[in-house]
Amino acid sequence: MNYSERLKLLHAICVAETYADGAKPHIDLADYHALDAANYLASFITFRAIQNADRHPAEELKENFDMLSVYQAYAMLIYAFLTMPLTQEEIAPNFNEAQIIIAKTLFAGISDEQLAEIIESGLHKFKLIGDADVEHWSEYRENLDKVTVSFVIAGSDDESPHSKEEVLPLFGQLLSQLCEAFTIE
């Protein structure tokens, strides 16, 4: 199984698990595209990380709006790590499209002006983290990359030593670290 097939399979599995009523969605991996899978998985992982970190975006929308852009930057980092291996299959990620899709998914229901502000500020933070040469940012990127790869393997390989449910809390820990780094006291 190549990497793009793993992403599509994991996407389908995560979609199927979100059906709380027991309904089974139509799952044909030929209907999925690797970049759509990366968009979905970046949003899914970020949403779960927010839950695991016990964060409250609805409250932050009112009291700490800039924290939403931290979530956006975090999701874009995950998207980057999910899509890097796709370049070996000559599939180029579309960061401009992804940041909009991810923001609309994570922050459904807010105004277009707020959404634009989150995307712009999130992109700035994403670039700041991605370009930083400081050791703690390099280590952070490396850790997030490892956890992202572990999640893909755990969710798409029956031989994985861990389940994706065991890996998901690690995303919450990494999100908490990022939130702390951008918290202004």
C-alpha positions in Angstrom: 0.0 0.0 0.0 1.5 3.3 -1.0 1.2 6.4 1.2 -1.7 8.1 -0.7 -3.7 4.9 -0.3 -2.9 4.9 3.4 -4.2 8.4 3.7 -7.4 7.6 1.8 -8.0 4.5 3.9 -7.5 6.4 7.1 -9.8 9.1 5.9 -12.5 6.6 5.1 -12.0 4.9 8.5 -12.3 8.2 10.4 -15.4 9.2 8.5 -17.0 5.8 9.2 -16.3 6.2 12.9 -18.0 9.6 13.1 -21.4 8.1 12.2 -22.8 7.9 15.8 -26.1 6.5 14.7 -24.5 3.3 13.4 -25.2 4.1 9.8 -22.5 2.9 7.4 -21.4 5.5 4.8 -20.5 4.5 1.3 -16.8 3.9 1.3 -15.1 3.4 -2.0 -11.4 4.4 -1.8 -11.6 5.3 -5.5 -13.9 8.1 -4.5 -11.3 9.7 -2.2 -8.4 11.8 -3.2 -5.2 12.0 -1.1 -5.3 15.8 -0.7 -9.0 15.7 0.3 -8.0 13.0 2.8 -5.2 15.3 4.1 -7.6 18.2 4.5 -10.1 16.0 6.4 -7.4 14.4 8.6 -5.7 17.7 9.5 -9.1 19.0 10.6 -10.1 15.7 12.4 -6.8 15.5 14.3 -6.9 19.2 15.3 -10.5 18.9 16.5 -9.5 15.8 18.6 -6.4 17.6 19.8 -8.5 20.6 21.0 -10.8 18.1 22.9 -7.8 16.2 24.4 -6.2 19.5 25.4 -9.5 20.5 27.1 -9.6 23.7 25.1 -12.8 25.6 24.4 -12.9 27.5 21.1 -16.4 28.9 21.6 -15.2 30.7 24.8 -11.9 31.7 23.1 -13.9 33.2 20.2 -15.1 35.8 22.7 -12.3 36.0 25.2 -9.1 35.1 23.4 -9.7 35.3 19.6 -6.1 35.0 18.7 -6.0 31.4 20.1 -8.1 30.3 17.1 -5.3 31.2 14.8 -3.0 29.0 16.9 -5.4 26.1 16.1 -5.3 27.0 12.4 -1.5 27.1 12.4 -1.5 23.7 14.2 -3.8 22.2 11.6 -1.7 23.6 8.8 1.4 22.0 10.4 -0.4 18.7 10.5 -1.5 19.1 6.9 2.2 19.8 5.9 3.4 16.7 7.6 0.5 14.6 6.1 1.3 15.8 2.6 5.1 15.8 2.6 5.3 12.1 1.6 2.8 12.7 -1.2 5.5 14.6 -3.2 7.2 11.2 -3.7 4.1 10.2 -5.6 4.1 13.5 -7.5 1.1 14.8 -5.6 1.6 18.4 -4.8 -0.2 19.8 -1.7 -2.3 22.9 -2.2 -1.7 25.0 1.0 -3.9 27.9 -0.2 -6.9 25.7 -0.7 -6.2 23.6 2.4 -6.0 26.6 4.8 -9.5 27.7 3.7 -11.0 24.3 3.8 -9.5 23.6 7.2 -10.6 26.9 8.7 -14.1 26.5 7.4 -14.2 23.0 8.9 -12.8 24.0 12.3 -14.6 27.3 12.6 -18.0 26.7 11.0 -20.5 29.3 11.7 -18.3 32.3 12.3 -18.3 35.4 10.1 -16.2 35.6 6.9 -14.3 38.5 8.4 -13.3 36.5 11.4 -12.5 33.5 9.3 -10.2 35.6 7.1 -8.5 37.0 10.2 -8.0 33.5 11.6 -6.5 32.3 8.3 -4.2 35.2 7.9 -2.9 35.1 11.5 -2.7 31.3 11.4 -0.6 31.5 8.2 1.7 34.0 9.9 2.2 31.6 12.9 2.6 28.6 10.6 5.4 30.4 8.7 7.0 31.6 11.9 7.1 28.0 13.3 8.1 26.5 10.0 11.0 29.0 9.4 12.3 29.2 12.9 15.8 27.9 13.5 15.5 27.9 17.3 16.1 24.5 18.7 12.7 24.3 20.6 10.8 25.0 17.3 12.9 22.4 15.4 12.2 19.9 18.2 8.5 20.7 18.2 8.2 20.3 14.4 10.1 17.0 14.6 7.8 15.7 17.4 4.6 16.7 15.6 5.9 15.0 12.4 6.6 11.8 14.3 3.2 11.8 15.9 1.5 12.5 12.6 3.3 9.6 10.9 2.6 7.3 13.9 -1.1 8.2 13.5 -1.2 7.4 9.8 0.5 4.0 10.5 -1.6 3.2 13.5 -4.8 3.9 11.6 -3.9 2.2 8.4 -1.7 -0.8 9.3 -3.0 -3.8 11.2 0.5 -4.6 12.3 1.1 -1.3 14.0 2.1 -1.6 17.7 -0.3 1.2 18.6 -3.9 2.1 17.8 -4.8 5.5 16.5 -6.8 6.0 19.7 -3.5 5.6 21.7 -1.8 8.2 19.4 -4.5 10.9 19.5 -3.8 12.2 23.0 -0.3 13.0 22.0 -1.7 15.6 19.6 -3.5 17.2 22.5 -0.2 17.5 24.4 1.5 19.0 21.4 -1.4 21.5 20.9 -1.1 22.5 24.6 2.6 23.2 24.1 1.8 25.4 21.1 -1.0 27.2 22.9 1.4 27.9 25.8 4.0 29.3 23.4 1.5 31.8 22.0 -0.2 32.7 25.3 0.4 36.3 26.3 0.3 36.9 30.0 
